[in-house]
């Protein structure tokens, strides 16, 4: 097995620790198929009120429309539109922006769902599946988010090592925070995991150290110190939600969650450019 090489530029073990490698993993192996659901399909001549009630019972917002069971879906209806008459009266034809390929990487799905609630999945030439924002709560997405935040933490540790000479960062933390890090390092040492003390700091400690050092802050220009702090706090909040399997939107909107993921990627790229 080849040795893992260490970059002289950064001192970080590079194999598997760059954002491009993580994204590549998801692009090559984890697509929208990992989280999408079968599309609920109804006949175009179905009674609108009846379908509206069916969708309400299933907590679905939309249904695909087809001429008959053996015909392809060529449009959809929204539950909120359905009143009197038949479903055909409320048909919405698919537009290019409504559709994504079954091979769409999970990372692109996140971006695509920032400003819309759902997308239809094009499998060959047929639409038989749908992905919604609710599907972003699934394990595959959480793994992606947690992986990105883990990479950011690694890069924050590097910035602290680089810009706090002779471990001067220790004087910037309270005795309580240092002792907590020492306790964790001791437990890891007992498991034969040799790590620096800085690797035992929590995200909030690294955030505070970054904010106290101008050289660290300069990495994230043109953002102001207050903007960097807001981003890091949002990332920390999202990390906690993912780690504890909580609702990702329990403290913010989907737009904010997806923006936080995007900010995480951007901050990693800026660190990797140092």
URTALIN-V210482 format. One record per helix or strand. SS is the DSSP state (h for helix, s for strand). FROM is the first residue (numbers start at 0). TO is the last residue. If there is no record, write none. Layout:
# URTALIN-V210482
[[SS/FROM/TO] [SS/FROM/TO]]
This chain:
# URTALIN-V210482
[[s/5/5] [s/12/12] [h/18/28] [s/30/30] [h/31/33] [s/36/37] [s/40/42] [s/46/46] [h/47/57] [s/61/65] [s/74/77] [h/78/80] [s/85/85] [h/86/89] [s/91/91] [h/95/97] [s/98/100] [s/104/104] [h/105/111] [s/117/122] [s/125/131] [h/132/136] [h/138/162] [h/164/171] [h/174/189] [h/196/199] [h/202/210] [h/213/217] [h/224/242] [h/253/271]]
